[in-house]
């Protein structure tokens, strides 16, 4: 799940300073699940903007709307009409949604209302922890299902560094050393020999090192 958190209100107010009629646009996808951009957050931000502008002595009209998704052109269709009603949009979608609105409707002034942070697992109520970097060249079949790219502070691919101690990370003491956990898990499974294999050099191109990432499924396009 993509995890995001709301931007500082001061930054949002600065972006919309010239406008008197805006829309706060939420998304019922990932940002709703992580409580950053759903219906509730739209209402909270809209009211904060109204109060913020009131303190500045500047009038503003704020519309509130939430789409099913903002990463799919189909669900952005209502913007064809909305763009004629407001001067700017504050989107609470992840960066993908903001980019897509900017691509499809270049005449719309769209500003991010959240900062997109990482792909995370929802471990408990109100807690999301990074578990994937989206590097496009997955190696967790070799590391007992645990990702050293996302979960090692140094992104090491050759085992624990010399600074880890007692199974803890030297960069972040409260964080377990993921390589310690990988070794322990493989040892218990009797698969420690996997770490003796010579792995091919990691291909960083799918992570963006080869330019903009695009995936096309021809079987779906032909339907």
Buried (B, 14 or more C-beta within 10 A) or exposed (E): BBBBBBBEBEEBBEBBEEBEBBBBBBBBBBBBBBBBBBBEBBBEBBEBBBEBBEEEEEEBBBBBBBBEBBBBEEBBEEBEEBBEEBBBBBBBBBBBBBBBBBEEBEEBBBBBBBBBBBBBEEEEEEEBBBBBBBBBEBBBEBBBEBBBBBBBBBEBBEBBBEEBEEBBBBEEEEBBBBBBBBBBBBEEEEEBEBBEEEEEEBEEEBBEEEEEEEEEEEEEEEE
